[in-house]
Amino acid sequence: MPRTRGAGWPSALFIGMSVVGIIASYWKILKHTTLFTGALASTIGSAQEILKSNVPALNPQLTNIINNDSLTLYYNGSGPVPDYHELSPVPDPISPLKDLSAIENVFLNEFVGIANSTVFPDSCTKCVAEMELMHLAAITQPVSTVTNILIRACNALPGYKSIVYADSCESEFSGTGGTGPYLAQLFSKMSIATGDMQALCHYQYGACDAPQTVLIDESEWFSPKPKQAEIAPQLSGETINVLHLSDWHLDPRYDIGSEGNCSQYQCCRPYSTNTDLYTNSKNASIPASRFGSFDCDSPPDLALSSFESMPSFFSLSDLAFTIFTGDIVSHDRDDHLSQAYVSYSEEVTYQVFKTMLGSIPVYATLGNHDTLPIAFNTPDNLNPDPTDSSSNALAWNYDLLSSLWSEYEWLNETEAHHARNHYGAYAATTKQGLRIISINTDFWYKSNIFNFWNYTNPDQSGMLIFLADELAACESRSQRAWIIGHVLSGYDGSQPLPNPTALFYSIIRRFSPATVAGIFFG
């Protein structure tokens, strides 16, 4: 039944008066208590003092009143209670390993343990962990220890042993091959922070995905391209004849009559055999001819006859100059190469060029086989003394090549001096006014292990800023230029690394077509 608007008033009034009465009664009780009186004091501190003085359990003076004749316990760190900062004894240190063989065993066990562990989720993580372990070894242990770890890990892990380019792990990392000390240098400099481990594990071992290519800030490398540089200059209508030589690969160990169809990497040697046909130098299936064999490097007679046959095709007197885009040394295993052998091959090769070409200038560049170990070139900032290029591990090679180029009058003293101090790179002007810029392309070659230090820097060696500066100087003089190198650039991933490739492409776009007239690789 509907209620009228005023029907509930008496009930509401009764409830309100009841609540007021309850509050008034509670006030009479509450206002006489010490606690409430203290709570109304002017400060919280005075209320607490009143509380402590009236509640025994909160009085700090009433302590040790329980069995105080026989026990005395303390509060607030007083009496003999030790201080908050009292030092505790530490355990005696475990004697650090002083025996290098014991330290070597620890690193080896960790390396093999990482490789065989199921804790790491994939091959990339394992490889990066192994490289980080070698980094720690290289910055704390002698080179000999690092080399021994590499040898023993190689022998213990078939996956690593299968990619060694030598007869054994021992001969690859020590002895004739001797790559161990170079790897120790690399490991000592590598850092996860710059992606070095991931890059090495991808390009050398195929264990990781490829790192991302860095973005090139072109303003750091060259000035903006002027409008007039967008157009190639008018052709002169004149032509010059140039001889292009490459991949000479002279083999002074070539053995006439030996097995040219061998099962090993290098054929036409006294030790070459065919394990499927059971043949050797005494019953070769394809005897090595003194003019060459398909699976072999160039024997001396093939190399010399190529020059002797040239007049049948053109007149040497018509040549303006020659470019040689690298690779002198034969394709021997790492443990069959030495500094003496590389030096001999280089000296003989350039002697042949000078003898057979006479006064025709030869502008040469280094190939990945024109060094030792193969493809290795170290940037100067890796040197024991970064300010002294003569402390570079490959300085002997740059000294030798620049002296030969100068001796044969292909470079003047200034150009040869630059080559000596800049990894064999130089720039020279031909009699026709063309600028030849020779660069050491091992600094973008994936087989040069030192490119995996500070990987995100696209020009760790300074080779490409040299190129950009030379082209800028040519542009200012309205001079055209050829660039020569050995290892081709490109993003296909087969040879060059993407970061320096990206910078090289930027440089070429900037200075083409007005300045860059041609690029020649081996």
SULJOWO-V653096 format. One record per residue. PHI is phi in whole degrees, 0 to 359 (NA if undefined). Layout:
{{PHI} {PHI}}
This chain:
{{NA} {296} {263} {283} {301} {260} {293} {262} {298} {301} {294} {296} {295} {295} {294} {296} {295} {295} {297} {298} {295} {297} {297} {297} {295} {295} {295} {299} {284} {291} {288} {268} {275} {295} {297} {290} {301} {296} {294} {269} {296} {291} {224} {294} {299} {294} {296} {294} {297} {297} {298} {295} {287} {250} {246} {304} {291} {254} {267} {292} {278} {267} {238} {55} {262} {253} {51} {287} {282} {244} {229} {229} {249} {238} {244} {57} {66} {274} {63} {276} {295} {300} {292} {303} {258} {296} {280} {258} {298} {255} {293} {300} {294} {287} {304} {298} {292} {255} {277} {301} {294} {292} {296} {302} {297} {297} {297} {297} {299} {292} {299} {294} {298} {297} {299} {263} {285} {260} {289} {284} {287} {205} {294} {295} {300} {297} {297} {298} {297} {295} {293} {294} {298} {291} {298} {295} {296} {290} {271} {239} {238} {297} {302} {298} {293} {300} {298} {295} {298} {298} {297} {290} {294} {299} {291} {276} {239} {303} {298} {281} {296} {291} {256} {287} {262} {201} {290} {205} {297} {298} {284} {285} {266} {225} {62} {294} {299} {60} {278} {304} {299} {290} {296} {298} {299} {298} {303} {293} {257} {294} {212} {296} {300} {252} {74} {295} {295} {297} {296} {298} {293} {282} {280} {264} {237} {64} {265} {238} {290} {293} {295} {293} {284} {288} {275} {266} {272} {296} {294} {280} {244} {197} {282} {300} {282} {288} {300} {293} {279} {280} {240} {289} {294} {296} {292} {281} {86} {263} {238} {233} {260} {232} {267} {252} {251} {198} {49} {295} {44} {294} {242} {286} {254} {303} {245} {299} {90} {286} {290} {267} {238} {265} {269} {274} {290} {254} {261} {63} {235} {304} {268} {292} {222} {244} {287} {280} {261} {57} {244} {211} {294} {276} {221} {304} {289} {229} {297} {288} {282} {289} {257} {112} {219} {304} {265} {231} {280} {280} {287} {306} {292} {294} {298} {289} {294} {296} {285} {295} {275} {303} {301} {287} {246} {199} {269} {301} {293} {275} {283} {281} {191} {237} {246} {238} {262} {91} {80} {258} {279} {292} {276} {283} {295} {305} {275} {249} {253} {210} {299} {296} {291} {297} {299} {302} {298} {292} {297} {295} {299} {289} {295} {298} {302} {294} {294} {277} {256} {62} {275} {290} {296} {241} {255} {250} {222} {276} {261} {292} {267} {262} {195} {210} {300} {308} {75} {282} {218} {253} {292} {298} {286} {270} {296} {306} {236} {300} {274} {238} {295} {289} {273} {297} {298} {257} {300} {302} {286} {296} {297} {297} {295} {297} {291} {293} {296} {285} {301} {274} {64} {273} {234} {278} {296} {296} {294} {293} {297} {295} {298} {297} {256} {223} {62} {84} {274} {195} {224} {220} {251} {284} {297} {274} {90} {276} {271} {258} {248} {259} {240} {271} {282} {298} {279} {232} {278} {292} {277} {275} {300} {285} {285} {259} {256} {54} {302} {286} {277} {285} {214} {299} {273} {87} {296} {279} {290} {299} {297} {298} {294} {296} {293} {296} {294} {298} {300} {294} {260} {56} {254} {270} {221} {252} {250} {238} {201} {249} {285} {294} {273} {141} {264} {290} {84} {282} {230} {273} {278} {290} {294} {294} {299} {300} {292} {299} {299} {298} {296} {295} {299} {294} {253} {248} {263} {290} {255} {284} {260} {187} {229} {231} {243} {276}}
